[in-house]
Amino acid sequence: MQGVLQNRLTLDDVIGRFAPAFPVEQMAVIDRNILRLAIFEILFDDNTPIKVTINEAVELAKAFGSASSPRLINGVLGSVVTQHGQRDKSAN
């Protein structure tokens, strides 16, 4: 959690680049925070495999977000992984 807070501006910039139709400040709080956590894990934390990170984020969106949240979360995270490379963190 501390890393997410320390990198919040960077994470919000990434969200803004990959979800331009959804301004970060107008995005639903739950969607924004799920994205922040997942993008942090993808870009800064090597402890969780990328596929697991995306799956868990989508499941959180299904449980706590709106009907459109899972699709938004999956799309943004898929784009982040495509843009930043698909490191296989499961090998670590």
C-alpha positions as CSV (number, residue, x, y, z in Angstrom):
1,M,0.0,0.0,0.0
2,Q,2.8,2.4,0.9
3,G,4.3,2.0,-2.6
4,V,0.9,2.9,-4.2
5,L,0.7,6.0,-2.1
6,Q,4.3,7.0,-2.9
7,N,3.7,6.5,-6.7
8,R,0.2,7.8,-6.9
9,L,0.9,10.6,-9.4
10,T,2.8,8.2,-11.7
11,L,0.1,5.6,-11.4
12,D,-2.6,8.3,-12.2
13,D,-0.6,9.4,-15.2
14,V,-0.5,5.8,-16.5
15,I,-4.3,5.5,-15.9
16,G,-4.8,8.7,-17.8
17,R,-2.8,7.5,-20.7
18,F,-4.6,4.2,-21.0
19,A,-8.1,5.3,-20.2
20,P,-8.3,8.8,-21.9
21,A,-12.1,8.6,-22.1
22,F,-12.3,8.3,-18.3
23,P,-10.5,11.2,-16.6
24,V,-8.8,9.9,-13.5
25,E,-10.4,12.5,-11.2
26,Q,-13.9,11.6,-12.6
27,M,-13.4,7.9,-12.5
28,A,-15.3,5.9,-9.9
29,V,-13.3,5.7,-6.7
30,I,-13.3,1.9,-6.6
31,D,-12.2,1.6,-10.3
32,R,-9.4,4.2,-9.8
33,N,-8.1,2.4,-6.7
34,I,-8.2,-1.0,-8.2
35,L,-6.3,0.3,-11.2
36,R,-3.7,2.0,-8.9
37,L,-3.1,-1.2,-7.0
38,A,-2.9,-3.4,-10.1
39,I,-0.7,-1.1,-12.1
40,F,1.7,-0.7,-9.1
41,E,2.0,-4.5,-9.0
42,I,2.6,-4.7,-12.7
43,L,5.1,-1.9,-13.0
44,F,6.9,-1.9,-9.6
45,D,6.4,-5.2,-7.7
46,D,7.9,-8.5,-8.9
47,N,6.1,-10.6,-6.4
48,T,2.9,-11.4,-8.2
49,P,2.5,-12.8,-11.7
50,I,1.0,-10.4,-14.1
51,K,-1.9,-12.8,-15.0
52,V,-2.7,-13.1,-11.3
53,T,-2.7,-9.4,-10.8
54,I,-5.1,-8.8,-13.7
55,N,-7.4,-11.6,-12.7
56,E,-7.6,-10.4,-9.1
57,A,-8.2,-6.8,-10.2
58,V,-11.1,-7.9,-12.5
59,E,-12.5,-10.0,-9.7
60,L,-12.4,-7.0,-7.3
61,A,-14.1,-5.0,-10.0
62,K,-16.9,-7.6,-10.3
63,A,-17.4,-7.7,-6.6
64,F,-17.2,-4.0,-5.8
65,G,-17.5,-2.0,-9.0
66,S,-20.3,-1.3,-11.5
67,A,-21.4,-3.5,-14.3
68,S,-18.9,-1.9,-16.6
69,S,-15.9,-1.9,-14.1
70,P,-14.5,-5.4,-15.0
71,R,-14.3,-4.5,-18.7
72,L,-12.6,-1.2,-18.0
73,I,-10.1,-2.7,-15.5
74,N,-9.3,-5.6,-17.9
75,G,-8.9,-3.2,-20.9
76,V,-6.6,-0.7,-19.1
77,L,-4.5,-3.4,-17.5
78,G,-4.1,-5.3,-20.8
79,S,-3.0,-2.1,-22.5
80,V,-0.5,-1.3,-19.7
81,V,1.0,-4.8,-20.0
82,T,1.2,-4.6,-23.8
83,Q,2.9,-1.2,-23.6
84,H,5.3,-2.0,-20.8
85,G,6.1,-5.5,-21.8
86,Q,5.0,-8.8,-20.5
87,R,7.6,-9.7,-17.9
88,D,6.9,-13.2,-16.7
89,K,7.0,-12.6,-13.0
90,S,6.0,-16.1,-12.2
91,A,9.6,-17.1,-12.9
92,N,10.9,-15.0,-10.0
